[in-house]
């Protein structure tokens, strides 16, 4: 079974770069405290790295 990560948006997207906003939306994050569970594959981990200062990540 693939490892999964829970991603929680903890800071606002206001004032962030447009690419960071699009990355958060692509991950399924919209408002503060919204969370999603995704497979921990290289694509997802790369997206998390782009917005690492805005999210909290925990391994499931």
C-alpha positions in Angstrom: 0.0 0.0 0.0 1.3 3.4 -0.9 2.1 5.9 1.8 -0.2 8.8 2.2 0.2 12.3 3.5 -2.4 14.6 5.0 -1.9 18.2 3.9 -3.5 21.1 5.8 -3.5 24.7 4.7 -2.5 26.8 7.7 -1.6 30.2 6.2 -3.6 32.3 3.8 -2.9 32.3 0.1 -3.3 36.1 0.0 -0.1 37.8 -1.0 1.4 34.5 -2.3 2.7 34.1 -5.9 0.2 33.0 -8.5 2.0 29.7 -9.1 1.7 28.9 -5.4 -2.1 29.7 -5.5 -2.5 27.4 -8.5 -0.5 24.7 -6.7 -2.7 24.9 -3.6 -5.9 24.7 -5.8 -4.5 21.8 -7.7 -3.9 19.9 -4.4 -7.5 20.7 -3.4 -6.8 23.3 -0.8 -8.9 26.5 -0.8 -9.6 28.0 2.6 -7.4 28.0 5.7 -7.8 24.7 7.7 -8.9 22.8 4.6 -7.2 19.5 4.3 -6.7 16.7 1.8 -5.2 13.2 1.9 -3.0 12.3 -1.1 -0.6 9.5 -2.1 3.0 10.4 -1.3 4.4 10.2 -4.8 7.1 12.4 -6.3 4.6 14.6 -8.0 2.6 15.3 -4.9 5.8 15.8 -2.8 7.1 18.3 -5.3 3.8 20.3 -5.1 4.1 20.3 -1.4 7.6 21.6 -1.6 6.4 24.6 -3.6 4.0 25.7 -0.8 5.8 24.2 2.2 5.6 27.6 4.0 1.8 27.6 3.8 0.9 24.0 4.8 1.4 21.5 7.5 2.1 17.9 6.4 1.7 14.7 8.3 2.4 11.2 7.2 -0.5 8.7 7.6 
